[in-house]
Amino acid sequence: MNAPVYIITGFLESGKTKFITEMLQDEGFSEGERTLLIQCEEGEEEYDEAVLKKANAVLVTLNEPEDMSGGKLVELDREYRPERIIIEFNATWLLGNLYAATKPENWDLAQIICLVDATTFDVYLKNMRTFMADGLKEADLVIFNRCTPATAKSPWRRAVLAMNPTCRIFFENTDGTMDDGVADEDLPYDVNAPIIEIKDDQFGTFYLDALDHADRYDGKTIYVKGRAFRMDGLPKNCMLFGRHAMTCCANDIGGIGYLCKVKGTLPKENAWIMLTAKVEAGYSAPHGRDGINLIATNITPAKPPKDELVYFNN
């Protein structure tokens, strides 16, 4: 029988221990399964032994990344025979070290949750971007805690979704409430215009906003510059319309875009085009989730923009 593995990552004092304690106390999550809790750093907050006992959980602390190697995880599985595993991961160890470690065959990754302290996010992202981005890029769920009315939720959502467009994001406020940070923010283009004209430097905003707010664009017409990409497995007469983007750093550049149906001949691969298209909300195959799809109504050749890369830093 497979044992699900939950990885809770984030920087020191991001609230991992508190979050895991709440997981163990949540009757909807915990039903007395034998739980192996692996702690990869000792934070300011300690686990309550009574809580661990009631949750049928045993705590093991690893002090260095090397402690995960050499079959240590297999030894822990043999010793404790866990029915599930929770790993409080040290973000500075990088998840690649955990992925590379030898693990029992029955351990099955269930979820990666990245916790972020809103009071230090900007500083860490600026000065320790590689470590901060590591968990954000891999997470299924990102939770910003200690948020206030001044928290820059919209730009932070854009920054995270640029690295990981399929993750879910929530903001935990200091008043005890929680929200997803989605608001009718002021867009740099007129979303209610007969034809929504998206300038070259606005493509990133459009891409992420349409991913989150498909209904906002459903049935509307856009006019935008991009490239015609090809992908294996696309439906007939379809291309991927998009741009190349810097999703994390100078060495992390990839394509972004949406499926576009074309009547007639497809543009040459990687060609720059001006696209007029009708937008339809629905399942987006390239993203594996709900989003938008495009139906081209007019395509003309175009020159590359002044800056060919899309950035997600504002």
N, C-alpha and C positions, 0 to 999 in steps of 0.2 A: 504494500500500500504506500503510495507516494505521500511524502510529508511536505506541506507547503512552506516556503521560505518567504518571510517578510523582511525586507531591508529598509531600515529607517536611517536615513543619512542626513547630514547637515553639519554646520560648523559648531564648535564648542559653544554651549549656552544657547543653542537654537531651540531648546525645549524637547529634545529627543526622549530623555528619561521620563519626563512628565507625560508625554504623548504615549509612550509604551505602557506606562502604568495605567493610563486610562483605557488602553486597548485590553489589558489583562483584566480590568474591572468591568468591562463592557459585557453584559450578559449576552448581547447579540453576537459578540465575537468569540467570547471565551466560554466553553462548556466543559471545562475540566480536562482538556487534552494535555497530555504530557508535553510541556513546552521547554525547549532549550533556548534560553536567552543568552546570546553572546554579546558581550559589551566590549567594544574596541577602544574605549577610552573611559577614564574615570572623571566624570564631570563634577560640578559643584553639588548637584542633587544626587542623592543615593536612593537605591530601591529599598522599599519597606519589606522586610523579611516576612511580615504577616501577609502582605499582599501577594508575594511570590508563593507562599505556602498555600494560600487559598486558591490561587490560580493554577496550582500544580506545576509550577515553573521552577527551574533550576538556573542559577546565574553563573556564567563562566566569563572571566575577564581575560582578554588578550591584550598584551601591552605593546606589541610591535607588529608591523605588517608581516614580518617573517614568521610570526606565530601561527599564521593561517596555513603555511606551507608544511611540507613534510608529512602529509597525511593526518595533520592534527584534527581537521574537521571530521574525517572518517573515524578517528579514535573517539571523538566526542559522541558521535552517533552510536558507536558500539557500546559506550559506557552508559549512556542515558536513554537510548532507544526513543527519541522524541517523536511525537506525532505531528509536531509543527516546530518551526524554528523562527525566532525573531532575532535579527542582527542589528544592534545599535552600532552603526558604522561610523568610523572616524573619517570625515570628508577629506582630510589631508593624506589619507592612505591611497586614495584613488580606487575606484571600483574595479579597474582592470586587475588589480592584485587579488581581489576576491574572486573574480571570474576565473583567473588562472589557477587558483588553488584547487587541489584535488578534493572532490566532494563525493559523498555517498550517491550512488546512482538513483536512489529513491527521493532525493531532495529535489523539489520542483519549485522554481521561482514563481511566486504568486503575485507579488506586488513590490514596487520600489516607491517609497514615499520620501520626499525631500522637504525638510523643514528649514525655514528661513526666518531669521530675526530681522524684522523690518527696520529696526533701529541701526543695523550695521550693514544692510544689504549693499547700499551704494559704495561704501568704503571697501568691502570685501570684493565686490565685482570689479572695482577699479584696480585694486592692488593685488588681488589673489585670484584673478579671473579663471585661471586653469582649474584650480581646486573648486571654486564656486560653480563653474559651469559643468564640472564632471557629474555631479548629482542631478543638476537641473536637466541635463541632456538625456539622462537615463530614466528619470522618474515617470511613473504613471500618474502620480499625484504630487502637486507642489502646494505647500501651505505656508503662507506668510503670516507670522504671528506678531503680537505687540503692535498692531496697526492703529493709527490715529486718523482723525479727519484730514490731517496733512499728508498722509501717506500717498505717494505718487502711484496709485494702482494701475492706471491706464498704461503709462510708459513701461512699468515693470512687467505687466502682462505681455506687452509687445516684445520686450527683451527675452522673456522666458519662451514664449511661443516661437520666436525666431530660432531658438536652439532646439525646441522640442514641440512641434506643432500639434502633437496628438495628446499631450498631457492635460490633465484637469488642474485648474488653479483656483485656490480659495484664499480669502483674506480673513484672518481671525482678529477682530477688533478688541481694543482694551476694555470696551464696555460689555464684552461678553457675546456680542453678536458676530455673525459670520456671513460673508457674502462672496460672490465670485468676481467682484470688481468690474463687472460689465455694466457700462453706462452709456447713454447717448452722448458721448463726448463730441466736442466740436471737431468735425472732420475738415481736412484742408481742401475739400472739394464739395460741391453742392450735390448731395445725395438725392435731392428731390428735383433736379434739373431733368428736362426731357431726355437729354443725353448727358450722362455723368462723364465729364472730361477729367481724366486722371493724368496729371503731369508726371514727367520722368522721375522726379524725386519723391513722388507720392505713392509709387508702386508698392513699397513695403507696407505702408499704412493700409492701402486697399486690400492687399493679400491677406493680412492678419485680420482685418475687420470683417472681411467677407467670410473668413473661416469661422469666426465667432458669431456673426450676425447675418447668416445667409438670408433670413427673411427680409432684411433691410434692402437687399438688392434684387430679390425675386421679382421677375417680370420687367425689370428695368434694363436700360440700354447703356453700355459703357463704351468709351472711346479711349484707347490706351495703347502705348507702345510696349512691345515685348519681342520675344523670340519664339520661333516655332521649333519645339523640341519633339523628338521621336522617342518612344518607349516601346519595349516589347510588350505585347499583349493588349495594346490599345484597340478599341473597336474600329471597325472600318471607317475611313474618312474622318478620323479623329487625330488630333495632335495634342501635345501638352504646350499650352501657351504660358510663358512666364519669363523669368529673369534668373541670372545667377546672383546669389546673395552671400554676404559674409555673415554667417550665422553665429560665430563665436569669436574667432580671431583670424588673422591674416592667413593662417594655414588651414582654415576650416571654411571652405567655400563650396556651396552646392546649389543645385537648381531648385527653384520654387515655382509653382504655377498651378493652373487648373486645366482640366480636360476641356477641349474645345472641338466641337463638331463643325466640319467644313463642308459646304456644298461645292462639289467640283474638285479641282486639283489642289492638293495640299501644297503649301509653301515649301521651299527647299529647307532641308534640315539646318537648324541654327540661324536661319535668316531673320533679320530684324524686320518687323512689320508694324504697321498701324492697324489695329484691329477695332472694328465696330462690331459689337456682339450683344445679343440678348442674354440675360442672365436667368438661369433657372436654379432654384434651391433644390437640393436633393443629395443623394449619396455621392460622395466624391471618391472615386476609386483610387486615385493616387494617394489619398490621405487615409483611406480605410475608415472613414467616418462621414457624418453629414457635413455638407458644405455647399459649394455651388458648382455648376457646370455652365459652359459657355456655348452659344450657338452663333457662329460667325455670320454676319450679314454683309460685311464688306472688309476686304483685306487689300492693303496697298503696301508696296515696299517702303522701307524707312531707313534712315541713317541711324547708326548707333547713338545713344545719348552721350552727353559729355562724360558722365561717369557710368560705366556699364554695370557696376556692382550696385546691389541694393544693400542698404545698411539699416539696422534695427536699433539705433541708439537714441531715438527720440520718440 
